[in-house]
Amino acid sequence: MQCTASELPSMVATLCSYENWLGPYHPQTLRLMVLVGIAYCQAGDPDSARSLLERVVRDLGRHLGRDHEVRLRAIEALRDLFIQQSDYQKAGAVQKELWQCQIERLGAEHPETLATRANLASILLKVAEQQ
């Protein structure tokens, strides 16, 4: 999803109304929170993006399960943010979490799980290169 900076204020307003109307832990609220986090990242505000995405990962893990599809999407977005910032240590940590959740959800030999494992290996190589 690509959004322009002009769309971000209306997305944030919608998110606020969802939090008030549906509640902060409702799946629709958390799904929109992921989209707003991605939009913040695209708009050049990685701190706001990180804050929202980490909140989704935490809250969904507590309320709807560790391997909920929206939580996995938030983890992917957080990983992408860390890679964008060249923080491969943190990217590796969240990629490992994603991989473990996919093993539980899809199985160790599922194509998505295998792709996630391969991506983890490449991130860990970048961590080693930085050291």
Backbone torsions as a table, in degrees:
resi	resn	phi	psi	omega
1	MET	NA	123.6	174.7
2	GLN	-104.7	138.4	175.2
3	CYS	-137.0	155.5	177.2
4	THR	-92.4	160.5	179.8
5	ALA	-60.4	-28.7	-179.5
6	SER	-71.0	-22.6	179.6
7	GLU	-82.2	-21.4	-174.5
8	LEU	-59.3	-45.5	179.7
9	PRO	-58.4	-38.9	179.5
10	SER	-70.8	-33.4	176.5
11	MET	-65.3	-42.2	179.3
12	VAL	-65.3	-40.6	178.0
13	ALA	-62.7	-42.2	177.8
14	THR	-63.3	-41.7	177.8
15	LEU	-59.6	-44.2	178.4
16	CYS	-60.8	-41.0	179.7
17	SER	-68.3	-37.5	176.5
18	TYR	-62.4	-42.7	179.8
19	GLU	-61.3	-40.4	179.5
20	ASN	-74.4	-37.7	-175.0
21	TRP	-83.7	-50.8	-175.9
22	LEU	-94.7	-24.8	-177.1
23	GLY	106.3	156.5	-174.5
24	PRO	-71.3	-16.9	-176.7
25	TYR	-109.0	5.5	179.1
26	HIS	-68.4	140.4	-178.7
27	PRO	-54.9	-37.5	179.4
28	GLN	-66.3	-39.7	178.0
29	THR	-63.0	-47.6	-178.1
30	LEU	-67.9	-35.1	176.4
31	ARG	-63.1	-45.2	178.1
32	LEU	-65.7	-35.1	179.2
33	MET	-61.2	-37.0	176.3
34	VAL	-63.4	-45.9	-179.6
35	LEU	-62.6	-39.8	178.1
36	VAL	-67.8	-38.9	176.6
37	GLY	-60.3	-44.3	177.4
38	ILE	-63.4	-41.3	179.4
39	ALA	-63.6	-40.4	176.0
40	TYR	-59.7	-42.4	179.2
41	CYS	-61.7	-45.9	179.7
42	GLN	-65.2	-28.7	-180.0
43	ALA	-85.5	1.8	177.2
44	GLY	84.7	25.9	178.0
45	ASP	-121.3	73.7	-175.7
46	PRO	-65.8	-27.1	179.9
47	ASP	-67.3	-44.5	177.0
48	SER	-66.0	-39.7	178.4
49	ALA	-60.2	-48.9	-178.1
50	ARG	-61.4	-43.0	-179.8
51	SER	-58.7	-48.2	-179.6
52	LEU	-66.6	-45.3	-177.2
53	LEU	-65.3	-40.6	177.3
54	GLU	-64.6	-36.4	177.5
55	ARG	-63.6	-43.7	178.6
56	VAL	-61.9	-45.8	-179.7
57	VAL	-58.8	-45.4	-179.6
58	ARG	-65.7	-52.0	-173.4
59	ASP	-68.7	-40.9	178.1
60	LEU	-66.4	-37.2	177.0
61	GLY	-60.5	-36.9	-179.8
62	ARG	-77.1	-40.7	-168.2
63	HIS	-101.9	-30.9	-175.3
64	LEU	-125.2	0.7	175.8
65	GLY	109.9	146.9	-176.2
66	ARG	-61.6	-32.8	-175.1
67	ASP	-107.0	24.6	176.9
68	HIS	-63.6	139.9	-175.0
69	GLU	-57.4	-37.7	-179.6
70	VAL	-70.1	-36.3	177.0
71	ARG	-64.0	-40.7	178.9
72	LEU	-64.4	-37.3	177.3
73	ARG	-65.8	-38.7	177.7
74	ALA	-65.1	-39.4	177.9
75	ILE	-63.1	-42.4	178.0
76	GLU	-60.7	-43.6	-179.7
77	ALA	-65.5	-39.3	177.8
78	LEU	-65.2	-42.2	175.8
79	ARG	-58.6	-46.3	-179.8
80	ASP	-61.5	-38.6	178.0
81	LEU	-62.8	-46.5	179.6
82	PHE	-63.9	-38.5	177.2
83	ILE	-64.7	-42.5	178.3
84	GLN	-58.5	-33.8	179.8
85	GLN	-89.4	4.2	-178.1
86	SER	59.9	28.6	175.8
87	ASP	-98.1	77.9	-173.6
88	TYR	-72.0	-23.5	175.9
89	GLN	-62.1	-50.5	179.6
90	LYS	-70.0	-37.8	177.5
91	ALA	-60.3	-41.4	178.3
92	GLY	-63.9	-39.8	-179.7
93	ALA	-64.2	-44.4	-179.5
94	VAL	-74.2	-30.5	176.2
95	GLN	-66.5	-37.2	177.1
96	LYS	-64.1	-41.1	176.6
97	GLU	-60.8	-45.4	178.4
98	LEU	-59.1	-46.5	-179.9
99	TRP	-59.5	-46.6	179.8
100	GLN	-63.1	-39.8	178.0
101	CYS	-66.2	-38.9	178.8
102	GLN	-68.0	-34.7	175.3
103	ILE	-59.6	-45.4	179.6
104	GLU	-65.6	-41.6	-173.6
105	ARG	-81.3	-43.3	-171.3
106	LEU	-111.5	-23.0	-175.1
107	GLY	104.1	154.5	-174.4
108	ALA	-67.6	-25.2	-176.0
109	GLU	-102.6	5.8	178.1
110	HIS	-66.3	143.0	-178.6
111	PRO	-55.6	-39.1	178.3
112	GLU	-65.5	-40.0	178.8
113	THR	-64.8	-43.1	178.9
114	LEU	-63.9	-40.0	178.0
115	ALA	-65.2	-39.1	178.4
116	THR	-65.0	-40.2	177.6
117	ARG	-63.3	-43.1	178.8
118	ALA	-63.5	-40.0	177.4
119	ASN	-64.9	-39.2	176.3
120	LEU	-59.8	-43.5	179.8
121	ALA	-60.8	-42.3	-179.8
122	SER	-68.2	-35.8	176.1
123	ILE	-65.7	-43.1	179.9
124	LEU	-64.7	-31.3	173.8
125	LEU	-63.4	-40.2	177.6
126	LYS	-65.7	-36.3	176.0
127	VAL	-61.2	-45.9	-179.5
128	ALA	-63.5	-38.0	179.0
129	GLU	-65.4	-31.7	-179.4
130	GLN	-74.6	-19.9	-175.4
131	GLN	-89.5	NA	NA
